[in-house]
Every structure is written in C-alpha cells, then in structure tokens.
Amino acid sequence: GKIDDKALMSSVTVDEMIDFFLYVKEVNAAVADMRSLETDSLIKVVTCNDLLGVKLVGGSKDFRSALSLSSKKATQLFPSLSGRTLLLNPPKLLSALIKVFSPLFPKVVMDRIRFERGPLKDTEDLLEIVNGGAGREEFIQQMDELVYSD
C-alpha cells in the first residue's frame, strides 16, 4: 500500500513492469525448488498483496494493467506456483463489493483468493517483518492462519 504507482509508471513501461513481476515470480520459483530439494518437502509460493492505501478510482491505470497482465502470464508460465493469493487490507468499498459478489464466483476461485484486513496494516517498513524484525513473529503467525485455514 506504500507504492506511488503513478511515479513508478512514469519511469517504466507497462512491458518493463510485467517483465519485473515475471522475474520476481521466476526467482520465487527457483528458491521454492531449491528449498524443496534441501528439505525434501514440497515448498509452495503464496502471493500476498497489501492493498492498504490503494485507490479504486484514480491511481495508475498502467500499473493495474501490468499487475493484471503479469498475473495472467505467470499463471501460464508457472502453473505449479498458482497457489493461494492473499489480498490484505482491501479498501472498505472493495471489501463491501467482495461480500456482495463473492457468492457469484466459483468455489475454486474463492478457494484460491483470500481477502483479509489486518496483517501489515500497521507496518511502516518491511524491515519490521524480515528475519530479526520486531514484527516478524506476529506476521508469520498471521500468514500461517490465513494460508492454512479454510
């Protein structure tokens, strides 16, 4: 929720942003594969997007387009990484729309997407949730609850 999407998209093209998002997905895939081999356990990637401060109206149309297009491409390129997606801290209007329209979505879609208010909402700097960060333990607990609960 701290991204200045208009400033960002004034310095890169939609295609460059798509390439970046896909690059991140590729790195995540490589790390998941490496850790799977090291631990002899299947490691999955969970996509988590903090929507705190995101504007439904306004903001950069190009940024939203890059997110959408890269998501579609990533699903094709990395089908094994298409696990649950967590959308954290959606704007109140979006939360209301989700409650109204979610019964219309197929169960398979709703099983893969989780909307939740709370995690990261008070995080000022992502360094708070990295190894050794003051908020790391609470964040991991919140993510475990979201990922592994129905």
N, C-alpha and C positions, 0 to 999 in steps of 0.2 A: 504494500500500500504506500510505499515511500518513493515510488518511481515517478519521475517527472516525464511522463510519456511523450508530451509534446516536444520537450527539449531533446529527448533521446532520438525521436524520429526526425528531428530537424538535422541530425548529424549522421544518420544512416538511412539506407533504403529499406523498403519492405523486404526485398530479397536478402539483404545482408542480415536483417533481424531474423528472418526464417532460418538462414544458414547458422546463425548463432544458436538459436533454440535447438536445431537439429544436432549441432556439435555437442551441446550440453547433454542431449539425450544419448549420443554415441559414447561420450565419456562415462555417463552413468551406466550404460550397458557394459562397458569394458570393466568398470570397477565391480559391478554386480557379478560378472562372470569370474573375475579374479577371486573375489571373496567367496563365491560358491565353491571354487576349486580348493581354496585354502581351508575352508571349514567343512567341506563335504556335506554342505547343506545348500538348498536352493535359496538364493538371495533374490528378492524381488525389489523393484523400484516403485516407490509411492510418490506420485506427483502431488505437491502441496503448493497451492497458490493463496497468498494472503491478499484479500480484496479490500482491506481496510483503506479507506480514502479513495477508492476507485469511483469514478463518476460514470453513471449510466448514460448521462447526457453530457456531451462535451468530451474533453479529452481527445486523444489522437485516434482517429478512425484507422490510420495506417497501423498503429500498434495493435489494435484489436484485430485487424486483418492478419497481421503477421502471426499473432497468437493462434488464431483460428486455422490458418493455412498450415502452419508448422505442426499443429496438433494432428491434423488430418494426414499429413505426410509421415509424421512419426508413427502413427498407428499402422500405416502400410509398411514402413521400413523396419519397425521394431515391434511386431505384434506380441512378442513374448513380454515386452515391457508395459503392455497396456493393462496395468493393474488399476487398483482403486485410485481415484483422484479426489483430493481433499481441497475444497474451496472454503477458505477460512474467512470469517468476518465479512460476509457479504453486506452491501448496503441494505438499510431497512426496507426500501422499496423492493429490492431484489428478493429479500427474504420473504416478503409478503407474496410476491408473484410465485415463488417456489412452492409455498404452501398451497396456493390455489391450483397451480398447474401440475405439480408433481404426480397426482393420481392419473394423469393422462399419459405419462411417459411409461414405456415398457419397463417391467421389473428389472430386466437385465441392465438397462441403462441406470436405473436408480440404485442398483446394487454396486455399480462402479463409481458413482459420484456421491460424495458426502458433503453437505453444506453444514457448517458449524460456526457458531460465534464463540469467541473466547481465546483460543490459542493465538499467540503473537500479538494480541490487541494492545498489550502494554509494553511490547518490546520496542525499545528505541533504536537499538543497534543489534544486528545479527550476531555480533561477537558475544552477546549475552547467552546465546544458545549453542555455541561451539564447545568442544571439549574444554573443560575447566571454567566455562562461563557460569555466572551466578544463576541464570535461569535454565540451564541445561537439563537438570533433573526433572523439573516441572514440565518442561516442553516435551521431553521424551515420554513421560507418563501420559500427557495429554495425547500425543500421537499414537501411543500404544492403544489407548482406549478407543480412539477414532478408527484406527486401522483394523483392529481385531474384534470390534464389537459389531453387532448387526443393527 
